[in-house]
Amino acid sequence: MENWEAAYVAGIIDVEGTITLTRMHENEHRRPCITISSTDKELLVYLQTLTGGTINNKKITNLKYIKILLLYL
């Protein structure tokens, strides 16, 4: 990854991202998780090519007309 790409990813994480400690199972230790939420799938696919991760849909019960995607790094 080039320096300008790393700076771009850092900016997107700063604006659209969340950094948390999470665990998948009760007996696991917590681990850092970076999540970027966006309605722009092209942006998330581009970030995925740079960093890896998975893209998932997010369900929102009160805003049925907005499709939000999450990139887990």
N, C-alpha and C positions, 0 to 999 in steps of 0.2 A: 504494500500500500504506500502510495506517495504521501509526502507531508501534507499537501493540500487536501488530499482525500481524507486523511486522518483528522485534519482541522474541520472539514465539512461534516464528518460523522460526529465529532465532538459537539459541533454547533447544533445538529439535529437532536442529539441526546439532551443537550441543555434546554432546548425549547420544547420538544415533543416527548422526551424520554422520562423514565422512572427507574431509579436504582433502588432495589430492595434486597433484603435478606429473606430467603424463602427456603422451604423444604417441601419435598413431595410426599414424604411419609413421616409419621410421628416419631419414629426412632432414628431419623437421619439428623445430621448436623445441618445447621442453616448454611446456605451458600449464596453468594451474590448473584443477582439476576438483573439484567438490563432489559427494559421493555420500551419499545417505541410504538406509539399509537398514531395512526394516520388514516385518512380516507383515501389517500393517494397510493394505490397499489404499485404504480411504477416506481415511486420513491422507495418503498420498502423492498421491492425486488432488487433495485440498484444497491441499496444498503446491504442486502443479503449476499449479493455477489462479492461485496468488499469484505464482509465480516463473518459470513456464515449465519447460522441460526435458523429458526423456523417461523413461518408466517401462519397465523391463525385468525379466524373470525372472532369478533367479540360481540356477545349478545347484549343489547340494550333494550330493556323492556318498555321504557317510556318514549323512546325515539325510534320507532320502527322504520322510518324512511331513511335513516343514515346507516350506511355500512361502514363499520370501523374495523380495521385490520391491526393486528399486533405482530411485531417482530420481536421474538425472544432471542437474545444473544447469549 
